[in-house]
């Protein structure tokens, strides 16, 4: 099944958090918080400004983003768990390596 968000909706998949701390302590599933990092799977077309001009979304498919703790609506599509969030629920786009140091 294919899913395409409308307006400023974004379909994301949570990135699994590590099962152990840096010191090697294993954290049971019941004590883990939901991860705040997610991978963007699909993006809606964006919104319209007051003048009617289209405002495209800032995120694209494949981006890794940080979400608010209680953001979005959980859905299951083809037996996989996803989250549908509004673009305003995205706190930022994660980058790595040299690109991150240049952007800062």
N, C-alpha and C positions, 0 to 999 in steps of 0.2 A: 504494500500500500504506500502511496506517496502522500506527503503532507506539505502544504504550502501555507505558511502563516499569512494573515491579512494585516493591513495597516502597519503598525510598528511592532508587530509580534515577532518573536524570535524563538525557534525551537532549538533547545540545547540538550546535551547529554552530560550529566555530571561526571567529572573525572574522579576516579576512586582515590580515596585518601589512603596513605600507608597504614598497614596493620600494626606497626610497631613504632615506638618512639626512637629518637636518635640514640638513646641509651640501651635499646634492645628490649624494652618492656613491651609485651604484646598487649594490644588494646582489644577487648572483646567487642563484637558487633553491637551489643546492647549499650555500650558506653561511648561509642563513636558518634560524633556529630555529623550531620550531612555535609559533604564537601561544598565549599563556596566556589570552587573552580569548576568551569564547565567548557565544553567544546561546542561551538556553534554549528548546527547541522543545517538549518534553513532559516532564511531571513525574509520577512515581508517586504513589500515595496516601499514602505516609509509612510510619512504623513504629508499633510499639506499645510503650508503657512497661511497666515491671515489673508494674503493676497491671492491664494489659490495655487501658488507655485509649489511643485513637489519638493519635499525635503527628504533626500535619500538617507537610509540608515548609515551609521558610522561603522557598524560591524559587518563582516562578510563571512561566508561559509568557511569553516576551518579555523577561525579565530579562537583563541583560548581567552576566556573572560572571567572576571570575578563578579559574583552576584551578591545581592543583599541576603541576609540570613533567612528571611521568610519570603523570599521572592518567588513568584510564579505559581503555576498550577501543574501538578504532576499528572501525566498521561501515560498510557501504555499503547504503543503502536507496534504491531507484529511481534508481540511478546518481549519488547524492549521498553525500558522505562526512560522517559524523557521529561522535560520541563518546558512549559511554554511561559515565556516571560515577556514583559514589555521592554522596549529599549531603555526606558527610564530606570528599570531595575538593574541594569548593567552598571557596575561601579567603575569598570575600566577594562582595557584590553591588555592581556599579559604578553610580554615579549621576552626574548632571551638573548643572551650573548652580546655581541657588539652593537646590535641594533638598539638594545635597551640602554646601553651606556650613552649612545649618541642622542637618544630621545630625551634623556634626563637633563 
